[in-house]
Structures are given as structure tokens and as C-alpha cells.
Amino acid sequence: MEGHELKILEPGYWNHDQGPDFKVARIQINGLIWSGQVELHLRTSDWLRHGHDEDPNYRNVILHVVWQHDVALANGVPVLELRDRVKKILLDRYKNWMSQDGHIACENEWKSSGLRPSKAWWRKLVIRRLEKKAVEWRQQWLDLGHDWEELCWRKTAKSFGGTHNGDAFEHIAVSLPLRLLRKHRDQPHQLEALLLGQGGVLPQCSSDKYVHMLRREYDFLTAKYDLKPLHMPLVFFRLRPGSFPMLRLAQLSMLIHSHIHLFASLRDSVDLEEMKKMFKMTANDYWHYHYRLEEVSAFREKTVGSKMVDSILINMCIPLLYTYGKVMDDRRMIEKAVNWLERLPQEDNRVTRIFSGVDAGLENALCSQAVLELKHENCDKKKCLECNIGQLLIGRWDKRN
């Protein structure tokens, strides 16, 4: 295209499926406007190497963007070569990012720039994160025969298990479907026996009368329902006593005892504080003196703490509401999920602490969920050019040089 004037009117949208890289683009060449598709390659010859000359999907390409124009093609598609149009300092700084071993490639530049992501960008990242989870959870909902309550039960159990025991707790929930638990809703000791028994933490023999009673109940229910033992040992290592899996299972059993229709309560609730109260369950009196079965401790009521409740809301309730909103095409439910994230406090974890170092302006759970998405999908994969901060920093370098 040497000697021709090119203007990009509309870059189009990135095509993740078969065919050219960008679709529905609009360009202007020497005053004439073209609409169609744009293909990107490192070299012009890649067009032939990839077989595009024989592929009908590439007949409407209006611009071939390449780093190096190494061969003239007879297809008549205009070629834009970028090699001599990008400043060397930009390439050098970008290469420096790619060579960084730290958590955030642009950490030093971001910290010194004073840039603060906009609320709109945080929201965009969160939506991207929720969309991916909605695809996964929708498939699980389909596999469960469109049963929202059962899906909610499994995800609730996983949330109670936390980072270390989430998968094991979800396996316990799968082995104890709601249709079974509902039969014992009015017998909290039986619910507790089922959960602890399936978790593999009920001793065969015990001098503790309460534990002995739970074992007797579990043995009876195992025979009645032909329950199969699970082989996923629960983790205690490096957990605080308040997060021990035995105690969490006891609290979970009280939640089922009090709220057997979890999803309906979540879907119909308009009050976030009301939902917090629902999950703030207290284990029965035995656990006031125990963190583990058979081991006596000082008296303390074992109520699910505020941070744990917030974690359940962030990692279970809000993604489930969003998934429901997408499946049912209910915009109100989608907005409810995102608005609740904005009202919950920022999470404190390894990733949020990393981003606090660049003064990213994390104000609430929406921001902390956004940086999880940013860290996993952009920073870890070095996709800096798809990040708003990366784009803004490169733009500043371009203007200065």
C-alpha cells in the first residue's frame, strides 16, 4: 500500500472462531470506504502458508496487516506493513515486560504512573469472569435436569469447604442429593451424621457419647440408602480451628436444617443483609466445646464468621444469580448480582495484596474479583496489549517519544 492513504474507521470485532481475525471492519483507502474483514500475520507469505488463498472464508478480506511484507501476492488484498511504523523504544519496553518474572509485568511503570482503573473497566473484567463461570455452571445445571436447588446445594457445600476442602465438600454434596437430605430436614443430628460420615471423619468406635450417637445414625442411614464411602481425605493442615472441616460440615448441616430451599431464598431476596444472616449459621451445642470430634476445647459458640459469609456470597451466591439471569434472560437478576459485588468488602488474598502494591484503587469485592480476572487472564499470560493499563502506558510512551 505504498503511497496510499489509509484510515481505520472501525476495527471490527475480534473473531475467535474460524475465518479472518477481525470481522465487520470499515476502512478508507484514498477516500474510498471498504467494509469487510481484516487478517493479521507476522509475514505476508503466511497467507499462503496457512492456505487462505484456497479458503472461501477469506474472500471478503479488505486489509492484510503484517509485521513484515516479504512477498507480493496476486490476491489483490491491500497490505499494511507495521515493521517501520512502530517505534523501537516501544518494542524494547514491551520486550522488557515479556521478560519480567514478577507478578505484574508493568508493576514499576504502573506504580509510578498514578493510573487508576475506571469503575467501568473493573465492571468489564468482572462481567468477563462471571460470563465464563456462567457457561460452566449452566452446563452443570443442564446435567442436573434443570434443578437450580441441587446446583445451589453443591456450590454451597463447595464454598463451605473453602480453598483446601472445597472439592471434597462438593463430592460429599453429590453423594447426598437434596431429595435425600429433605427427608431428614427435621432431624439435625441425622443431617450432621450424614455429612460427617460421608466426609469420612466419624470414628468407628468412640467413648464420646455424641460421636457414638452420630456413628449409630450414620450406620443406619448408610444401610438404608446404600451410601458409598468417599475417598477424598479432608485437609486440616495449616487451617485455623474455626475452619476445620468437621466444624464446617456441622455448620453446613444446620444450614440445610434451617433453609432447605436455598436457591429460592437467594433468587427472591432483595436484601443483601438478609442473605448474610441466612448463612451466619451456628453449629449445635456440642460444637461450643469442640473444634474436632472427641477433642474438648474452651467454650465458644461456633458461628460462621462475617468473612466466611462474604466469601460464600462472592464465590457462590453471586455467580449463581448471574448464571440464572443469563439462562432465564433476566436482566434484573444480572444487575442484582453485580450490584451485590459492589456492596461487599474487598477480599484479602495473595492477588489483592499484589495489586495493592501498585495502588490499583480496590474499593470493594467487584474490584477484587476484577483483579483476580486480570491477574489470571492477562498478567499471568502476559497479555499486556489486551489490558487497559498496558494500553495506556504504551500510549504514554508513544506520545513522549
C-alpha positions in Angstrom: 0.0 0.0 0.0 3.0 2.3 -0.5 1.8 5.8 -1.4 -1.8 5.2 -0.5 -3.7 6.9 2.4 -5.3 4.5 4.8 -7.8 5.3 7.6 -9.2 2.8 10.0 -12.8 3.8 10.6 -14.0 0.8 12.5 -11.5 -2.0 13.6 -14.4 -4.5 13.8 -14.6 -7.2 16.4 -12.1 -9.9 17.2 -13.2 -13.2 15.7 -12.5 -16.2 18.0 -13.9 -18.7 15.5 -12.9 -19.9 12.1 -12.0 -17.2 9.5 -10.2 -13.8 9.5 -9.1 -12.3 12.7 -11.4 -9.3 12.7 -14.9 -9.0 11.2 -17.2 -6.1 10.3 -14.3 -3.7 9.9 -14.5 -0.4 7.9 -11.5 1.3 6.3 -10.9 4.1 3.9 -8.3 3.9 1.2 -7.7 7.1 -0.9 -11.2 8.3 0.1 -13.0 5.1 -0.8 -14.7 3.3 2.1 -14.5 -0.5 2.3 -16.4 -2.8 4.7 -15.3 -6.4 5.4 -12.8 -8.5 7.3 -9.2 -7.9 8.4 -6.5 -10.6 8.7 -3.3 -10.4 10.7 0.0 -12.2 10.1 3.7 -11.9 11.0 4.6 -12.1 7.3 2.6 -11.7 4.1 3.7 -15.2 3.0 1.8 -16.6 5.9 -1.3 -16.1 3.8 -0.2 -18.9 1.5 1.4 -20.9 4.3 -2.0 -21.1 6.1 -3.9 -21.9 3.0 -6.1 -18.8 2.9 -5.8 -18.5 -0.9 -8.0 -21.5 -1.2 -10.3 -20.9 1.7 -13.7 -19.2 0.9 -13.8 -17.7 4.4 -11.1 -15.2 3.3 -12.8 -13.9 0.2 -14.1 -10.7 1.9 -10.8 -9.6 3.5 -10.3 -5.9 2.8 -6.9 -5.5 4.6 -4.0 -7.7 5.3 -2.0 -6.4 8.3 1.5 -7.8 8.6 4.7 -7.1 10.5 6.9 -7.8 7.5 5.8 -7.6 3.9 8.0 -10.3 2.5 6.2 -11.3 -0.7 3.8 -9.8 -3.2 0.6 -11.8 -3.5 -1.8 -11.8 -6.5 -5.0 -11.8 -4.4 -5.5 -8.0 -4.7 -5.8 -7.5 -0.9 -4.2 -4.3 0.3 -1.3 -4.9 2.7 -0.3 -2.8 5.7 3.2 -3.4 6.9 3.9 -2.3 10.5 7.6 -3.0 10.9 8.7 0.5 10.2 5.7 2.2 11.8 6.3 1.1 15.4 9.0 2.9 17.4 11.9 0.8 18.6 11.6 2.2 22.2 8.0 0.8 22.4 9.3 -2.6 21.2 12.1 -2.6 23.7 9.9 -1.7 26.6 7.3 -4.3 25.6 10.1 -6.9 25.4 11.2 -5.9 28.9 7.6 -6.6 30.1 7.7 -10.0 28.5 11.0 -10.9 30.3 9.7 -9.9 33.7 9.4 -12.7 36.3 7.3 -10.7 38.7 3.5 -11.0 39.3 2.7 -7.9 37.2 5.0 -7.2 34.2 4.2 -3.4 34.2 4.4 -3.1 38.0 7.1 -0.4 38.2 5.6 1.7 35.4 2.1 1.4 36.8 3.2 2.3 40.3 4.9 5.5 39.1 2.2 6.5 36.6 -0.5 7.1 39.1 -3.0 5.4 36.8 -6.3 4.3 38.4 -8.6 1.9 36.5 -12.0 3.2 35.9 -15.1 1.7 37.5 -16.3 0.8 34.0 -13.2 -1.3 33.4 -13.4 -3.1 36.8 -17.0 -3.9 35.8 -16.0 -5.2 32.4 -13.4 -7.5 33.9 -15.9 -8.8 36.4 -18.5 -9.5 33.7 -15.9 -11.4 31.8 -15.2 -13.5 34.8 -18.9 -14.1 35.6 -19.6 -15.0 31.9 -17.0 -17.8 32.0 -18.4 -19.2 35.2 -22.0 -18.9 33.9 -21.0 -21.1 30.9 -19.6 -23.8 33.2 -22.5 -23.7 35.7 -25.1 -23.6 33.0 -23.8 -26.9 31.8 -23.9 -28.4 35.3 -27.5 -27.1 35.6 -28.4 -28.9 32.4 -26.7 -32.1 33.6 -28.8 -31.9 36.8 -32.0 -31.8 34.8 -32.6 -28.0 35.2 -32.5 -28.3 39.0 -31.4 -24.9 40.4 -31.8 -26.1 44.1 -29.5 -29.1 43.6 -26.9 -26.9 41.8 -27.1 -24.4 44.6 -26.6 -27.1 47.3 -23.5 -28.4 45.6 -22.0 -24.9 45.2 -22.9 -24.0 48.7 -21.1 -27.1 50.0 -18.0 -26.3 47.9 -18.0 -22.8 49.4 -18.1 -24.1 52.9 -15.1 -26.3 52.2 -13.1 -23.3 51.2 -9.8 -23.4 49.2 -8.5 -26.5 50.9 -11.6 -28.7 51.2 -14.0 -27.3 48.5 -13.7 -30.2 46.1 -14.1 -32.8 48.9 -17.2 -30.9 50.2 -18.7 -30.8 46.7 -18.2 -34.6 46.4 -20.0 -35.0 49.7 -22.9 -32.9 48.4 -23.0 -35.0 45.2 -23.3 -38.2 47.3 -26.1 -36.6 49.4 -28.6 -35.1 47.0 -31.2 -32.7 48.3 -34.0 -35.3 47.8 -32.3 -37.4 50.4 -31.5 -34.6 52.8 -35.0 -33.3 52.7 -36.3 -36.5 54.3 -34.2 -35.7 57.4 -34.6 -31.9 57.5 -36.3 -32.1 60.9 -33.5 -34.3 62.3 -30.4 -32.1 62.5 -28.3 -34.9 64.1 -29.1 -37.1 61.2 -28.1 -34.4 58.8 -24.8 -33.9 60.7 -24.2 -37.7 60.8 -24.7 -38.0 57.0 -22.3 -35.1 56.2 -19.6 -36.1 58.7 -20.0 -39.8 57.8 -19.7 -39.2 54.1 -16.7 -36.9 54.9 -15.0 -40.0 56.4 -14.4 -38.3 59.8 -16.7 -40.3 62.1 -14.7 -42.8 64.1 -15.9 -46.4 64.1 -15.8 -46.6 67.9 -15.8 -43.8 70.4 -16.2 -43.2 74.1 -17.7 -39.8 73.3 -21.5 -40.3 73.6 -22.3 -37.7 71.0 -19.9 -39.2 68.5 -21.1 -42.7 69.2 -24.7 -41.5 68.6 -23.7 -39.9 65.2 -21.9 -43.1 64.2 -25.0 -45.2 65.0 -27.2 -42.9 63.0 -24.8 -42.9 60.1 -24.5 -46.7 60.0 -28.3 -47.0 59.9 -28.7 -44.4 57.1 -25.8 -46.0 55.2 -27.6 -49.3 55.1 -30.9 -47.6 54.3 -29.7 -45.6 51.4 -26.8 -47.8 50.3 -24.4 -44.9 50.6 -20.9 -45.4 49.2 -17.9 -44.1 51.2 -15.9 -41.4 49.6 -12.1 -41.5 49.3 -11.2 -37.8 49.5 -9.5 -37.1 52.8 -10.3 -33.8 54.4 -7.4 -31.3 55.0 -6.7 -29.9 58.4 -3.1 -28.8 57.8 -2.5 -25.0 58.2 -6.2 -24.4 58.8 -7.3 -22.3 61.8 -9.5 -24.2 64.2 -12.5 -22.2 63.2 -12.1 -23.5 59.6 -11.6 -27.2 60.5 -13.7 -29.3 58.1 -15.6 -31.2 60.8 -16.9 -27.9 62.2 -17.7 -26.6 58.7 -19.7 -29.7 58.0 -21.6 -29.3 61.2 -22.4 -25.7 60.3 -23.5 -26.8 56.8 -25.8 -29.4 58.3 -27.5 -26.6 60.3 -27.9 -24.5 57.2 -29.8 -27.4 55.5 -31.8 -27.9 58.6 -32.9 -24.2 58.6 -33.0 -23.5 54.8 -33.8 -26.5 52.6 -34.8 -24.2 49.7 -31.5 -22.3 49.4 -31.8 -21.2 45.8 -35.4 -19.9 46.2 -34.3 -17.8 49.1 -31.3 -16.4 47.1 -33.4 -15.7 44.0 -36.2 -14.0 45.8 -34.1 -12.0 48.2 -33.8 -8.2 47.7 -31.8 -7.6 50.8 -28.1 -8.4 50.9 -28.1 -8.2 54.7 -30.9 -10.8 54.8 -28.7 -13.2 52.8 -25.8 -12.6 55.2 -28.0 -13.6 58.1 -29.1 -16.8 56.4 -25.5 -18.1 56.1 -24.4 -17.0 59.5 -25.3 -20.4 61.0 -24.3 -21.6 64.5 -23.4 -25.3 65.0 -25.2 -27.2 67.7 -24.2 -27.1 71.4 -21.7 -30.0 71.2 -19.5 -27.8 69.0 -19.4 -25.0 71.5 -16.8 -27.1 73.3 -15.2 -28.7 70.2 -13.4 -27.9 67.0 -12.9 -31.5 66.2 -14.8 -34.6 67.3 -13.7 -36.1 70.6 -11.3 -33.2 71.4 -12.7 -30.8 74.1 -11.8 -27.1 73.9 -12.8 -24.0 75.8 -16.4 -22.8 75.3 -17.1 -20.7 72.2 -20.2 -20.6 70.1 -19.2 -21.8 66.6 -21.0 -19.3 64.3 -19.9 -18.8 60.6 -17.9 -15.6 60.6 -18.5 -12.5 58.6 -15.5 -13.1 56.3 -16.7 -16.6 55.6 -20.2 -15.3 54.8 -18.8 -12.7 52.4 -16.8 -15.4 50.7 -19.9 -17.6 50.2 -21.8 -14.7 48.7 -18.9 -13.8 46.4 -18.0 -17.3 45.2 -21.4 -19.0 45.2 -24.4 -16.7 45.5 -23.4 -14.0 43.0 -22.1 -16.3 40.3 -25.3 -18.5 40.7 -27.5 -15.4 40.4 -25.6 -14.3 37.3 -25.9 -17.7 35.8 -29.7 -17.8 36.5 -30.0 -14.3 35.0 -28.2 -15.4 31.8 -30.2 -18.6 31.4 -33.5 -17.0 32.1 -32.7 -13.8 30.2 -33.4 -11.9 33.4 -31.5 -8.6 33.3 -32.8 -7.7 36.8 -31.1 -10.7 38.3 -27.8 -10.0 36.5 -27.8 -6.4 37.8 -28.6 -7.7 41.3 -25.5 -10.0 41.2 -23.2 -7.2 40.1 -24.6 -4.7 42.5 -24.2 -7.0 45.4 -20.5 -7.4 44.5 -20.1 -3.6 44.7 -21.6 -3.6 48.2 -19.4 -6.3 49.6 -16.0 -5.5 51.0 -12.7 -6.1 49.1 -11.3 -9.6 49.5 -7.9 -10.0 51.2 -5.8 -12.6 49.4 -2.5 -13.1 47.7 -3.6 -11.4 44.5 -5.3 -8.4 46.1 -2.2 -7.8 48.2 -0.1 -7.8 45.0 -2.3 -5.2 43.4 -2.4 -3.1 46.5 1.3 -2.5 45.8 0.5 -0.6 42.7 -2.3 1.4 44.3 -4.9 -0.1 42.0 -7.7 1.5 44.0 -9.5 -1.6 45.2 -12.7 -0.4 46.9 -15.0 -3.4 47.1 -15.5 -7.1 46.1 -16.2 -6.1 42.5 -12.7 -4.7 42.3 -11.0 -7.6 44.0 -12.8 -10.1 41.7 -11.8 -8.0 38.7 -8.1 -8.1 39.7 -8.4 -11.9 40.0 -9.6 -12.0 36.4 -6.9 -9.5 35.4 -4.1 -11.5 37.1 -5.1 -14.9 35.8 -6.1 -14.0 32.2 -3.8 -11.0 31.4 -0.8 -10.7 33.8 0.0 -14.4 34.1 -0.3 -14.9 30.3 1.5 -11.7 29.6 -1.4 -10.4 27.5 -0.4 -6.8 28.2 -1.8 -5.3 25.0 -5.3 -6.6 25.9 -5.1 -4.7 29.2 -6.3 -1.1 29.6 -3.4 -0.3 31.9 -0.9 -1.8 29.4 -2.5 0.2 26.6 -2.5 3.4 28.5 1.2 3.0 29.5 2.2 2.2 25.9 0.2 5.2 24.7 2.1 7.5 27.1 5.4 6.2 25.9 4.4 6.7 22.3 3.5 10.4 23.0 6.7 11.1 24.8 8.9 9.6 22.1 
